[in-house]
Amino acid sequence: MDFMTILTNVLTALMEVGDGLKYIGAGLAVFTGFAAAIGEGNVAAHAVDAMARQPEMAGNIRTTMLIGQAVSETTGLYGLIIAFLIVFQTK
């Protein structure tokens, strides 16, 4: 069997499964929020540690922390948007 025949058979089998795989994919997309939350907690912990060590730099550290957390949060939001697009797509 060549690659295209195998690929066609796999895609045909997946199309017969129905919408179940769609919901599994949406669930996996939402897991990006967990990674973002872990990263944001890690950033906040290290920022507080840095502020405790150098209180005079607290303003700069806080600004950098908030920018980093905003960028990290967009990853979770993109995952949520992708999950909504997967679940509510029209055929």
HTML snippet that shows the backbone in 3Dmol.js (N, CA, C, O; Angstrom):
<script src="https://3Dmol.org/build/3Dmol-min.js"></script>
<div id="view" style="width:600px;height:400px;position:relative"></div>
<script>
const pdb = `
ATOM      1  N   MET A   1       0.843  -1.182   0.000  1.00  0.00           N
ATOM      2  CA  MET A   1       0.000   0.000   0.000  1.00  0.00           C
ATOM      3  C   MET A   1       0.883   1.239   0.000  1.00  0.00           C
ATOM      4  O   MET A   1       1.906   1.294   0.682  1.00  0.00           O
ATOM      5  N   ASP A   2       0.478   2.202  -0.756  1.00  0.00           N
ATOM      6  CA  ASP A   2       1.235   3.438  -0.772  1.00  0.00           C
ATOM      7  C   ASP A   2       0.681   4.399   0.281  1.00  0.00           C
ATOM      8  O   ASP A   2      -0.355   4.142   0.894  1.00  0.00           O
ATOM      9  N   PHE A   3       1.380   5.492   0.473  1.00  0.00           N
ATOM     10  CA  PHE A   3       1.047   6.450   1.527  1.00  0.00           C
ATOM     11  C   PHE A   3      -0.320   7.073   1.322  1.00  0.00           C
ATOM     12  O   PHE A   3      -1.074   7.232   2.283  1.00  0.00           O
ATOM     13  N   MET A   4      -0.656   7.427   0.090  1.00  0.00           N
ATOM     14  CA  MET A   4      -1.929   8.094  -0.170  1.00  0.00           C
ATOM     15  C   MET A   4      -3.112   7.174   0.120  1.00  0.00           C
ATOM     16  O   MET A   4      -4.150   7.634   0.596  1.00  0.00           O
ATOM     17  N   THR A   5      -2.971   5.906  -0.157  1.00  0.00           N
ATOM     18  CA  THR A   5      -4.051   4.963   0.131  1.00  0.00           C
ATOM     19  C   THR A   5      -4.261   4.843   1.638  1.00  0.00           C
ATOM     20  O   THR A   5      -5.396   4.824   2.114  1.00  0.00           O
ATOM     21  N   ILE A   6      -3.172   4.764   2.376  1.00  0.00           N
ATOM     22  CA  ILE A   6      -3.270   4.679   3.833  1.00  0.00           C
ATOM     23  C   ILE A   6      -3.884   5.954   4.388  1.00  0.00           C
ATOM     24  O   ILE A   6      -4.755   5.900   5.256  1.00  0.00           O
ATOM     25  N   LEU A   7      -3.434   7.100   3.891  1.00  0.00           N
ATOM     26  CA  LEU A   7      -3.967   8.381   4.350  1.00  0.00           C
ATOM     27  C   LEU A   7      -5.453   8.493   4.046  1.00  0.00           C
ATOM     28  O   LEU A   7      -6.223   8.967   4.881  1.00  0.00           O
ATOM     29  N   THR A   8      -5.857   8.065   2.872  1.00  0.00           N
ATOM     30  CA  THR A   8      -7.274   8.109   2.502  1.00  0.00           C
ATOM     31  C   THR A   8      -8.098   7.206   3.417  1.00  0.00           C
ATOM     32  O   THR A   8      -9.191   7.587   3.837  1.00  0.00           O
ATOM     33  N   ASN A   9      -7.595   6.033   3.724  1.00  0.00           N
ATOM     34  CA  ASN A   9      -8.306   5.120   4.618  1.00  0.00           C
ATOM     35  C   ASN A   9      -8.431   5.691   6.023  1.00  0.00           C
ATOM     36  O   ASN A   9      -9.479   5.574   6.657  1.00  0.00           O
ATOM     37  N   VAL A  10      -7.359   6.310   6.505  1.00  0.00           N
ATOM     38  CA  VAL A  10      -7.386   6.905   7.844  1.00  0.00           C
ATOM     39  C   VAL A  10      -8.372   8.057   7.889  1.00  0.00           C
ATOM     40  O   VAL A  10      -9.166   8.153   8.825  1.00  0.00           O
ATOM     41  N   LEU A  11      -8.337   8.931   6.896  1.00  0.00           N
ATOM     42  CA  LEU A  11      -9.263  10.065   6.878  1.00  0.00           C
ATOM     43  C   LEU A  11     -10.709   9.611   6.745  1.00  0.00           C
ATOM     44  O   LEU A  11     -11.601  10.206   7.350  1.00  0.00           O
ATOM     45  N   THR A  12     -10.949   8.579   5.971  1.00  0.00           N
ATOM     46  CA  THR A  12     -12.307   8.041   5.846  1.00  0.00           C
ATOM     47  C   THR A  12     -12.790   7.489   7.184  1.00  0.00           C
ATOM     48  O   THR A  12     -13.940   7.699   7.569  1.00  0.00           O
ATOM     49  N   ALA A  13     -11.914   6.787   7.887  1.00  0.00           N
ATOM     50  CA  ALA A  13     -12.284   6.242   9.196  1.00  0.00           C
ATOM     51  C   ALA A  13     -12.555   7.356  10.196  1.00  0.00           C
ATOM     52  O   ALA A  13     -13.476   7.258  11.006  1.00  0.00           O
ATOM     53  N   LEU A  14     -11.754   8.416  10.139  1.00  0.00           N
ATOM     54  CA  LEU A  14     -11.963   9.536  11.062  1.00  0.00           C
ATOM     55  C   LEU A  14     -13.253  10.271  10.760  1.00  0.00           C
ATOM     56  O   LEU A  14     -13.909  10.753  11.684  1.00  0.00           O
ATOM     57  N   MET A  15     -13.634  10.372   9.507  1.00  0.00           N
ATOM     58  CA  MET A  15     -14.881  11.041   9.142  1.00  0.00           C
ATOM     59  C   MET A  15     -16.083  10.234   9.612  1.00  0.00           C
ATOM     60  O   MET A  15     -17.136  10.805   9.898  1.00  0.00           O
ATOM     61  N   GLU A  16     -15.941   8.915   9.696  1.00  0.00           N
ATOM     62  CA  GLU A  16     -17.033   8.081  10.163  1.00  0.00           C
ATOM     63  C   GLU A  16     -17.218   8.171  11.668  1.00  0.00           C
ATOM     64  O   GLU A  16     -18.304   7.881  12.171  1.00  0.00           O
ATOM     65  N   VAL A  17     -16.178   8.567  12.400  1.00  0.00           N
ATOM     66  CA  VAL A  17     -16.275   8.667  13.853  1.00  0.00           C
ATOM     67  C   VAL A  17     -17.275   9.747  14.233  1.00  0.00           C
ATOM     68  O   VAL A  17     -17.971   9.616  15.240  1.00  0.00           O
ATOM     69  N   GLY A  18     -17.359  10.802  13.451  1.00  0.00           N
ATOM     70  CA  GLY A  18     -18.319  11.863  13.717  1.00  0.00           C
ATOM     71  C   GLY A  18     -17.697  13.025  14.459  1.00  0.00           C
ATOM     72  O   GLY A  18     -16.524  13.356  14.282  1.00  0.00           O
ATOM     73  N   ASP A  19     -18.523  13.637  15.300  1.00  0.00           N
ATOM     74  CA  ASP A  19     -18.099  14.848  15.990  1.00  0.00           C
ATOM     75  C   ASP A  19     -17.315  14.579  17.265  1.00  0.00           C
ATOM     76  O   ASP A  19     -16.877  15.524  17.921  1.00  0.00           O
ATOM     77  N   GLY A  20     -17.129  13.332  17.630  1.00  0.00           N
ATOM     78  CA  GLY A  20     -16.425  13.025  18.871  1.00  0.00           C
ATOM     79  C   GLY A  20     -15.008  13.545  18.896  1.00  0.00           C
ATOM     80  O   GLY A  20     -14.556  14.071  19.912  1.00  0.00           O
ATOM     81  N   LEU A  21     -14.298  13.403  17.785  1.00  0.00           N
ATOM     82  CA  LEU A  21     -12.910  13.886  17.731  1.00  0.00           C
ATOM     83  C   LEU A  21     -12.840  15.400  17.803  1.00  0.00           C
ATOM     84  O   LEU A  21     -11.853  15.961  18.278  1.00  0.00           O
ATOM     85  N   LYS A  22     -13.883  16.057  17.333  1.00  0.00           N
ATOM     86  CA  LYS A  22     -13.918  17.515  17.387  1.00  0.00           C
ATOM     87  C   LYS A  22     -13.873  17.983  18.841  1.00  0.00           C
ATOM     88  O   LYS A  22     -13.171  18.940  19.166  1.00  0.00           O
ATOM     89  N   TYR A  23     -14.610  17.320  19.696  1.00  0.00           N
ATOM     90  CA  TYR A  23     -14.649  17.717  21.102  1.00  0.00           C
ATOM     91  C   TYR A  23     -13.353  17.343  21.830  1.00  0.00           C
ATOM     92  O   TYR A  23     -12.936  18.035  22.759  1.00  0.00           O
ATOM     93  N   ILE A  24     -12.739  16.278  21.417  1.00  0.00           N
ATOM     94  CA  ILE A  24     -11.434  15.922  21.996  1.00  0.00           C
ATOM     95  C   ILE A  24     -10.402  16.987  21.619  1.00  0.00           C
ATOM     96  O   ILE A  24      -9.606  17.403  22.461  1.00  0.00           O
ATOM     97  N   GLY A  25     -10.411  17.427  20.362  1.00  0.00           N
ATOM     98  CA  GLY A  25      -9.493  18.480  19.927  1.00  0.00           C
ATOM     99  C   GLY A  25      -9.732  19.785  20.655  1.00  0.00           C
ATOM    100  O   GLY A  25      -8.782  20.482  21.011  1.00  0.00           O
ATOM    101  N   ALA A  26     -11.004  20.127  20.882  1.00  0.00           N
ATOM    102  CA  ALA A  26     -11.315  21.353  21.619  1.00  0.00           C
ATOM    103  C   ALA A  26     -10.825  21.252  23.062  1.00  0.00           C
ATOM    104  O   ALA A  26     -10.325  22.228  23.622  1.00  0.00           O
ATOM    105  N   GLY A  27     -10.968  20.074  23.659  1.00  0.00           N
ATOM    106  CA  GLY A  27     -10.477  19.884  25.021  1.00  0.00           C
ATOM    107  C   GLY A  27      -8.973  20.019  25.109  1.00  0.00           C
ATOM    108  O   GLY A  27      -8.449  20.589  26.066  1.00  0.00           O
ATOM    109  N   LEU A  28      -8.276  19.496  24.113  1.00  0.00           N
ATOM    110  CA  LEU A  28      -6.817  19.631  24.092  1.00  0.00           C
ATOM    111  C   LEU A  28      -6.396  21.081  23.900  1.00  0.00           C
ATOM    112  O   LEU A  28      -5.387  21.512  24.459  1.00  0.00           O
ATOM    113  N   ALA A  29      -7.161  21.837  23.113  1.00  0.00           N
ATOM    114  CA  ALA A  29      -6.832  23.245  22.898  1.00  0.00           C
ATOM    115  C   ALA A  29      -6.977  24.051  24.181  1.00  0.00           C
ATOM    116  O   ALA A  29      -6.239  25.013  24.391  1.00  0.00           O
ATOM    117  N   VAL A  30      -7.915  23.672  25.037  1.00  0.00           N
ATOM    118  CA  VAL A  30      -8.124  24.399  26.285  1.00  0.00           C
ATOM    119  C   VAL A  30      -6.966  24.181  27.258  1.00  0.00           C
ATOM    120  O   VAL A  30      -6.737  25.014  28.135  1.00  0.00           O
ATOM    121  N   PHE A  31      -6.234  23.072  27.117  1.00  0.00           N
ATOM    122  CA  PHE A  31      -5.120  22.795  28.024  1.00  0.00           C
ATOM    123  C   PHE A  31      -4.005  23.833  27.924  1.00  0.00           C
ATOM    124  O   PHE A  31      -3.139  23.881  28.797  1.00  0.00           O
ATOM    125  N   THR A  32      -4.006  24.661  26.884  1.00  0.00           N
ATOM    126  CA  THR A  32      -2.997  25.730  26.827  1.00  0.00           C
ATOM    127  C   THR A  32      -3.171  26.699  27.980  1.00  0.00           C
ATOM    128  O   THR A  32      -2.212  27.346  28.400  1.00  0.00           O
ATOM    129  N   GLY A  33      -4.393  26.804  28.499  1.00  0.00           N
ATOM    130  CA  GLY A  33      -4.638  27.677  29.645  1.00  0.00           C
ATOM    131  C   GLY A  33      -3.912  27.218  30.890  1.00  0.00           C
ATOM    132  O   GLY A  33      -3.476  28.043  31.692  1.00  0.00           O
ATOM    133  N   PHE A  34      -3.774  25.902  31.067  1.00  0.00           N
ATOM    134  CA  PHE A  34      -3.057  25.388  32.232  1.00  0.00           C
ATOM    135  C   PHE A  34      -1.574  25.741  32.157  1.00  0.00           C
ATOM    136  O   PHE A  34      -0.971  26.122  33.160  1.00  0.00           O
ATOM    137  N   ALA A  35      -0.997  25.615  30.980  1.00  0.00           N
ATOM    138  CA  ALA A  35       0.413  25.962  30.819  1.00  0.00           C
ATOM    139  C   ALA A  35       0.628  27.457  31.047  1.00  0.00           C
ATOM    140  O   ALA A  35       1.619  27.860  31.656  1.00  0.00           O
ATOM    141  N   ALA A  36      -0.294  28.268  30.561  1.00  0.00           N
ATOM    142  CA  ALA A  36      -0.178  29.712  30.771  1.00  0.00           C
ATOM    143  C   ALA A  36      -0.277  30.054  32.253  1.00  0.00           C
ATOM    144  O   ALA A  36       0.457  30.915  32.739  1.00  0.00           O
ATOM    145  N   ALA A  37      -1.169  29.394  32.971  1.00  0.00           N
ATOM    146  CA  ALA A  37      -1.330  29.666  34.405  1.00  0.00           C
ATOM    147  C   ALA A  37      -0.081  29.277  35.187  1.00  0.00           C
ATOM    148  O   ALA A  37       0.341  29.998  36.091  1.00  0.00           O
ATOM    149  N   ILE A  38       0.504  28.144  34.840  1.00  0.00           N
ATOM    150  CA  ILE A  38       1.731  27.724  35.516  1.00  0.00           C
ATOM    151  C   ILE A  38       2.854  28.726  35.241  1.00  0.00           C
ATOM    152  O   ILE A  38       3.604  29.085  36.149  1.00  0.00           O
ATOM    153  N   GLY A  39       2.967  29.171  33.999  1.00  0.00           N
ATOM    154  CA  GLY A  39       3.997  30.148  33.644  1.00  0.00           C
ATOM    155  C   GLY A  39       3.801  31.475  34.336  1.00  0.00           C
ATOM    156  O   GLY A  39       4.766  32.087  34.794  1.00  0.00           O
ATOM    157  N   GLU A  40       2.559  31.932  34.419  1.00  0.00           N
ATOM    158  CA  GLU A  40       2.291  33.210  35.081  1.00  0.00           C
ATOM    159  C   GLU A  40       2.577  33.132  36.575  1.00  0.00           C
ATOM    160  O   GLU A  40       3.098  34.082  37.160  1.00  0.00           O
ATOM    161  N   GLY A  41       2.241  32.024  37.184  1.00  0.00           N
ATOM    162  CA  GLY A  41       2.562  31.854  38.604  1.00  0.00           C
ATOM    163  C   GLY A  41       4.055  31.835  38.849  1.00  0.00           C
ATOM    164  O   GLY A  41       4.541  32.387  39.836  1.00  0.00           O
ATOM    165  N   ASN A  42       4.772  31.204  37.953  1.00  0.00           N
ATOM    166  CA  ASN A  42       6.227  31.153  38.053  1.00  0.00           C
ATOM    167  C   ASN A  42       6.828  32.557  37.913  1.00  0.00           C
ATOM    168  O   ASN A  42       7.734  32.927  38.659  1.00  0.00           O
ATOM    169  N   VAL A  43       6.321  33.324  36.962  1.00  0.00           N
ATOM    170  CA  VAL A  43       6.810  34.694  36.756  1.00  0.00           C
ATOM    171  C   VAL A  43       6.525  35.550  37.985  1.00  0.00           C
ATOM    172  O   VAL A  43       7.391  36.303  38.428  1.00  0.00           O
ATOM    173  N   ALA A  44       5.319  35.441  38.538  1.00  0.00           N
ATOM    174  CA  ALA A  44       4.958  36.244  39.705  1.00  0.00           C
ATOM    175  C   ALA A  44       5.828  35.881  40.908  1.00  0.00           C
ATOM    176  O   ALA A  44       6.262  36.758  41.655  1.00  0.00           O
ATOM    177  N   ALA A  45       6.078  34.595  41.089  1.00  0.00           N
ATOM    178  CA  ALA A  45       6.906  34.176  42.221  1.00  0.00           C
ATOM    179  C   ALA A  45       8.321  34.727  42.105  1.00  0.00           C
ATOM    180  O   ALA A  45       8.885  35.207  43.088  1.00  0.00           O
ATOM    181  N   HIS A  46       8.886  34.660  40.926  1.00  0.00           N
ATOM    182  CA  HIS A  46      10.248  35.163  40.746  1.00  0.00           C
ATOM    183  C   HIS A  46      10.299  36.690  40.826  1.00  0.00           C
ATOM    184  O   HIS A  46      11.295  37.256  41.276  1.00  0.00           O
ATOM    185  N   ALA A  47       9.226  37.355  40.390  1.00  0.00           N
ATOM    186  CA  ALA A  47       9.201  38.816  40.488  1.00  0.00           C
ATOM    187  C   ALA A  47       9.131  39.261  41.942  1.00  0.00           C
ATOM    188  O   ALA A  47       9.807  40.212  42.334  1.00  0.00           O
ATOM    189  N   VAL A  48       8.325  38.587  42.738  1.00  0.00           N
ATOM    190  CA  VAL A  48       8.245  38.933  44.161  1.00  0.00           C
ATOM    191  C   VAL A  48       9.591  38.671  44.840  1.00  0.00           C
ATOM    192  O   VAL A  48      10.028  39.452  45.685  1.00  0.00           O
ATOM    193  N   ASP A  49      10.229  37.591  44.471  1.00  0.00           N
ATOM    194  CA  ASP A  49      11.553  37.280  45.015  1.00  0.00           C
ATOM    195  C   ASP A  49      12.555  38.370  44.632  1.00  0.00           C
ATOM    196  O   ASP A  49      13.364  38.797  45.455  1.00  0.00           O
ATOM    197  N   ALA A  50      12.493  38.813  43.377  1.00  0.00           N
ATOM    198  CA  ALA A  50      13.410  39.870  42.928  1.00  0.00           C
ATOM    199  C   ALA A  50      13.129  41.185  43.629  1.00  0.00           C
ATOM    200  O   ALA A  50      14.058  41.921  43.962  1.00  0.00           O
ATOM    201  N   MET A  51      11.841  41.496  43.861  1.00  0.00           N
ATOM    202  CA  MET A  51      11.499  42.740  44.559  1.00  0.00           C
ATOM    203  C   MET A  51      11.953  42.695  46.014  1.00  0.00           C
ATOM    204  O   MET A  51      12.330  43.721  46.579  1.00  0.00           O
ATOM    205  N   ALA A  52      11.920  41.516  46.620  1.00  0.00           N
ATOM    206  CA  ALA A  52      12.376  41.389  48.005  1.00  0.00           C
ATOM    207  C   ALA A  52      13.890  41.584  48.097  1.00  0.00           C
ATOM    208  O   ALA A  52      14.395  42.107  49.091  1.00  0.00           O
ATOM    209  N   ARG A  53      14.597  41.170  47.076  1.00  0.00           N
ATOM    210  CA  ARG A  53      16.055  41.311  47.083  1.00  0.00           C
ATOM    211  C   ARG A  53      16.497  42.728  46.756  1.00  0.00           C
ATOM    212  O   ARG A  53      17.467  43.229  47.325  1.00  0.00           O
ATOM    213  N   GLN A  54      15.781  43.378  45.833  1.00  0.00           N
ATOM    214  CA  GLN A  54      16.129  44.749  45.437  1.00  0.00           C
ATOM    215  C   GLN A  54      14.873  45.614  45.426  1.00  0.00           C
ATOM    216  O   GLN A  54      14.280  45.813  44.366  1.00  0.00           O
ATOM    217  N   PRO A  55      14.459  46.125  46.561  1.00  0.00           N
ATOM    218  CA  PRO A  55      13.225  46.926  46.640  1.00  0.00           C
ATOM    219  C   PRO A  55      13.249  48.183  45.772  1.00  0.00           C
ATOM    220  O   PRO A  55      12.200  48.648  45.327  1.00  0.00           O
ATOM    221  N   GLU A  56      14.432  48.733  45.530  1.00  0.00           N
ATOM    222  CA  GLU A  56      14.512  49.959  44.713  1.00  0.00           C
ATOM    223  C   GLU A  56      14.170  49.712  43.248  1.00  0.00           C
ATOM    224  O   GLU A  56      13.866  50.659  42.523  1.00  0.00           O
ATOM    225  N   MET A  57      14.213  48.463  42.800  1.00  0.00           N
ATOM    226  CA  MET A  57      13.888  48.119  41.413  1.00  0.00           C
ATOM    227  C   MET A  57      12.454  47.606  41.257  1.00  0.00           C
ATOM    228  O   MET A  57      12.095  47.094  40.196  1.00  0.00           O
ATOM    229  N   ALA A  58      11.640  47.736  42.294  1.00  0.00           N
ATOM    230  CA  ALA A  58      10.293  47.150  42.303  1.00  0.00           C
ATOM    231  C   ALA A  58       9.435  47.652  41.144  1.00  0.00           C
ATOM    232  O   ALA A  58       8.688  46.873  40.552  1.00  0.00           O
ATOM    233  N   GLY A  59       9.531  48.935  40.812  1.00  0.00           N
ATOM    234  CA  GLY A  59       8.724  49.486  39.718  1.00  0.00           C
ATOM    235  C   GLY A  59       9.053  48.857  38.378  1.00  0.00           C
ATOM    236  O   GLY A  59       8.156  48.478  37.625  1.00  0.00           O
ATOM    237  N   ASN A  60      10.344  48.746  38.080  1.00  0.00           N
ATOM    238  CA  ASN A  60      10.766  48.145  36.813  1.00  0.00           C
ATOM    239  C   ASN A  60      10.424  46.655  36.755  1.00  0.00           C
ATOM    240  O   ASN A  60      10.001  46.141  35.720  1.00  0.00           O
ATOM    241  N   ILE A  61      10.614  45.978  37.877  1.00  0.00           N
ATOM    242  CA  ILE A  61      10.317  44.540  37.916  1.00  0.00           C
ATOM    243  C   ILE A  61       8.821  44.307  37.729  1.00  0.00           C
ATOM    244  O   ILE A  61       8.419  43.397  37.004  1.00  0.00           O
ATOM    245  N   ARG A  62       7.997  45.126  38.380  1.00  0.00           N
ATOM    246  CA  ARG A  62       6.542  44.985  38.268  1.00  0.00           C
ATOM    247  C   ARG A  62       6.082  45.217  36.828  1.00  0.00           C
ATOM    248  O   ARG A  62       5.236  44.486  36.314  1.00  0.00           O
ATOM    249  N   THR A  63       6.641  46.230  36.191  1.00  0.00           N
ATOM    250  CA  THR A  63       6.266  46.515  34.802  1.00  0.00           C
ATOM    251  C   THR A  63       6.636  45.359  33.881  1.00  0.00           C
ATOM    252  O   THR A  63       5.831  44.932  33.054  1.00  0.00           O
ATOM    253  N   THR A  64       7.843  44.861  34.026  1.00  0.00           N
ATOM    254  CA  THR A  64       8.284  43.733  33.208  1.00  0.00           C
ATOM    255  C   THR A  64       7.452  42.492  33.483  1.00  0.00           C
ATOM    256  O   THR A  64       7.134  41.738  32.564  1.00  0.00           O
ATOM    257  N   MET A  65       7.097  42.276  34.752  1.00  0.00           N
ATOM    258  CA  MET A  65       6.280  41.117  35.108  1.00  0.00           C
ATOM    259  C   MET A  65       4.903  41.207  34.459  1.00  0.00           C
ATOM    260  O   MET A  65       4.410  40.217  33.918  1.00  0.00           O
ATOM    261  N   LEU A  66       4.285  42.370  34.507  1.00  0.00           N
ATOM    262  CA  LEU A  66       2.943  42.513  33.940  1.00  0.00           C
ATOM    263  C   LEU A  66       2.949  42.350  32.422  1.00  0.00           C
ATOM    264  O   LEU A  66       2.020  41.770  31.860  1.00  0.00           O
ATOM    265  N   ILE A  67       3.976  42.850  31.759  1.00  0.00           N
ATOM    266  CA  ILE A  67       4.077  42.662  30.308  1.00  0.00           C
ATOM    267  C   ILE A  67       4.256  41.178  29.986  1.00  0.00           C
ATOM    268  O   ILE A  67       3.616  40.656  29.074  1.00  0.00           O
ATOM    269  N   GLY A  68       5.119  40.507  30.730  1.00  0.00           N
ATOM    270  CA  GLY A  68       5.329  39.079  30.509  1.00  0.00           C
ATOM    271  C   GLY A  68       4.078  38.263  30.769  1.00  0.00           C
ATOM    272  O   GLY A  68       3.794  37.318  30.034  1.00  0.00           O
ATOM    273  N   GLN A  69       3.326  38.613  31.803  1.00  0.00           N
ATOM    274  CA  GLN A  69       2.096  37.883  32.083  1.00  0.00           C
ATOM    275  C   GLN A  69       1.022  38.151  31.037  1.00  0.00           C
ATOM    276  O   GLN A  69       0.235  37.260  30.714  1.00  0.00           O
ATOM    277  N   ALA A  70       0.982  39.357  30.511  1.00  0.00           N
ATOM    278  CA  ALA A  70       0.007  39.657  29.454  1.00  0.00           C
ATOM    279  C   ALA A  70       0.298  38.835  28.201  1.00  0.00           C
ATOM    280  O   ALA A  70      -0.616  38.311  27.564  1.00  0.00           O
ATOM    281  N   VAL A  71       1.560  38.730  27.860  1.00  0.00           N
ATOM    282  CA  VAL A  71       1.941  37.919  26.693  1.00  0.00           C
ATOM    283  C   VAL A  71       1.626  36.450  26.945  1.00  0.00           C
ATOM    284  O   VAL A  71       1.151  35.749  26.052  1.00  0.00           O
ATOM    285  N   SER A  72       1.889  35.990  28.152  1.00  0.00           N
ATOM    286  CA  SER A  72       1.611  34.593  28.495  1.00  0.00           C
ATOM    287  C   SER A  72       0.115  34.319  28.504  1.00  0.00           C
ATOM    288  O   SER A  72      -0.312  33.236  28.104  1.00  0.00           O
ATOM    289  N   GLU A  73      -0.673  35.260  28.942  1.00  0.00           N
ATOM    290  CA  GLU A  73      -2.128  35.074  28.995  1.00  0.00           C
ATOM    291  C   GLU A  73      -2.734  34.942  27.607  1.00  0.00           C
ATOM    292  O   GLU A  73      -3.741  34.256  27.434  1.00  0.00           O
ATOM    293  N   THR A  74      -2.133  35.590  26.619  1.00  0.00           N
ATOM    294  CA  THR A  74      -2.687  35.481  25.266  1.00  0.00           C
ATOM    295  C   THR A  74      -2.620  34.045  24.755  1.00  0.00           C
ATOM    296  O   THR A  74      -3.451  33.643  23.941  1.00  0.00           O
ATOM    297  N   THR A  75      -1.646  33.268  25.217  1.00  0.00           N
ATOM    298  CA  THR A  75      -1.566  31.863  24.814  1.00  0.00           C
ATOM    299  C   THR A  75      -2.810  31.108  25.268  1.00  0.00           C
ATOM    300  O   THR A  75      -3.396  30.352  24.493  1.00  0.00           O
ATOM    301  N   GLY A  76      -3.212  31.308  26.514  1.00  0.00           N
ATOM    302  CA  GLY A  76      -4.420  30.667  27.020  1.00  0.00           C
ATOM    303  C   GLY A  76      -5.666  31.144  26.298  1.00  0.00           C
ATOM    304  O   GLY A  76      -6.566  30.352  26.019  1.00  0.00           O
ATOM    305  N   LEU A  77      -5.725  32.429  25.995  1.00  0.00           N
ATOM    306  CA  LEU A  77      -6.890  32.964  25.282  1.00  0.00           C
ATOM    307  C   LEU A  77      -6.961  32.431  23.857  1.00  0.00           C
ATOM    308  O   LEU A  77      -8.047  32.140  23.357  1.00  0.00           O
ATOM    309  N   TYR A  78      -5.810  32.302  23.200  1.00  0.00           N
ATOM    310  CA  TYR A  78      -5.815  31.723  21.857  1.00  0.00           C
ATOM    311  C   TYR A  78      -6.322  30.282  21.888  1.00  0.00           C
ATOM    312  O   TYR A  78      -7.070  29.872  21.000  1.00  0.00           O
ATOM    313  N   GLY A  79      -5.926  29.521  22.887  1.00  0.00           N
ATOM    314  CA  GLY A  79      -6.412  28.154  23.021  1.00  0.00           C
ATOM    315  C   GLY A  79      -7.917  28.106  23.221  1.00  0.00           C
ATOM    316  O   GLY A  79      -8.592  27.247  22.654  1.00  0.00           O
ATOM    317  N   LEU A  80      -8.452  29.027  24.028  1.00  0.00           N
ATOM    318  CA  LEU A  80      -9.896  29.080  24.253  1.00  0.00           C
ATOM    319  C   LEU A  80     -10.638  29.463  22.978  1.00  0.00           C
ATOM    320  O   LEU A  80     -11.681  28.888  22.666  1.00  0.00           O
ATOM    321  N   ILE A  81     -10.105  30.427  22.245  1.00  0.00           N
ATOM    322  CA  ILE A  81     -10.739  30.845  20.988  1.00  0.00           C
ATOM    323  C   ILE A  81     -10.711  29.696  19.982  1.00  0.00           C
ATOM    324  O   ILE A  81     -11.699  29.454  19.288  1.00  0.00           O
ATOM    325  N   ILE A  82      -9.602  29.000  19.902  1.00  0.00           N
ATOM    326  CA  ILE A  82      -9.511  27.861  18.978  1.00  0.00           C
ATOM    327  C   ILE A  82     -10.511  26.773  19.379  1.00  0.00           C
ATOM    328  O   ILE A  82     -11.133  26.155  18.516  1.00  0.00           O
ATOM    329  N   ALA A  83     -10.666  26.541  20.676  1.00  0.00           N
ATOM    330  CA  ALA A  83     -11.639  25.543  21.136  1.00  0.00           C
ATOM    331  C   ALA A  83     -13.052  25.946  20.726  1.00  0.00           C
ATOM    332  O   ALA A  83     -13.825  25.105  20.264  1.00  0.00           O
ATOM    333  N   PHE A  84     -13.396  27.219  20.889  1.00  0.00           N
ATOM    334  CA  PHE A  84     -14.725  27.675  20.463  1.00  0.00           C
ATOM    335  C   PHE A  84     -14.909  27.530  18.955  1.00  0.00           C
ATOM    336  O   PHE A  84     -15.974  27.125  18.489  1.00  0.00           O
ATOM    337  N   LEU A  85     -13.870  27.863  18.200  1.00  0.00           N
ATOM    338  CA  LEU A  85     -13.974  27.732  16.750  1.00  0.00           C
ATOM    339  C   LEU A  85     -14.150  26.279  16.332  1.00  0.00           C
ATOM    340  O   LEU A  85     -14.896  25.987  15.398  1.00  0.00           O
ATOM    341  N   ILE A  86     -13.474  25.373  17.013  1.00  0.00           N
ATOM    342  CA  ILE A  86     -13.602  23.952  16.684  1.00  0.00           C
ATOM    343  C   ILE A  86     -15.008  23.448  17.000  1.00  0.00           C
ATOM    344  O   ILE A  86     -15.623  22.759  16.187  1.00  0.00           O
ATOM    345  N   VAL A  87     -15.511  23.792  18.176  1.00  0.00           N
ATOM    346  CA  VAL A  87     -16.808  23.260  18.606  1.00  0.00           C
ATOM    347  C   VAL A  87     -17.956  23.856  17.808  1.00  0.00           C
ATOM    348  O   VAL A  87     -18.889  23.142  17.441  1.00  0.00           O
ATOM    349  N   PHE A  88     -17.902  25.157  17.535  1.00  0.00           N
ATOM    350  CA  PHE A  88     -19.031  25.829  16.902  1.00  0.00           C
ATOM    351  C   PHE A  88     -18.848  26.069  15.408  1.00  0.00           C
ATOM    352  O   PHE A  88     -19.503  26.942  14.839  1.00  0.00           O
ATOM    353  N   GLN A  89     -17.974  25.313  14.773  1.00  0.00           N
ATOM    354  CA  GLN A  89     -17.788  25.479  13.332  1.00  0.00           C
ATOM    355  C   GLN A  89     -19.011  24.964  12.573  1.00  0.00           C
ATOM    356  O   GLN A  89     -19.683  24.029  13.009  1.00  0.00           O
ATOM    357  N   THR A  90     -19.278  25.583  11.451  1.00  0.00           N
ATOM    358  CA  THR A  90     -20.389  25.132  10.612  1.00  0.00           C
ATOM    359  C   THR A  90     -19.820  24.329   9.447  1.00  0.00           C
ATOM    360  O   THR A  90     -18.701  24.571   8.993  1.00  0.00           O
ATOM    361  N   LYS A  91     -20.591  23.391   8.984  1.00  0.00           N
ATOM    362  CA  LYS A  91     -20.112  22.540   7.900  1.00  0.00           C
ATOM    363  C   LYS A  91     -20.515  23.080   6.558  1.00  0.00           C
ATOM    364  O   LYS A  91     -20.193  22.484   5.530  1.00  0.00           O
TER     365      LYS A  91
END
`;
const viewer = $3Dmol.createViewer("view");
viewer.addModel(pdb, "pdb");
viewer.setStyle({}, {cartoon: {color: "spectrum"}});
viewer.zoomTo();
viewer.render();
</script>
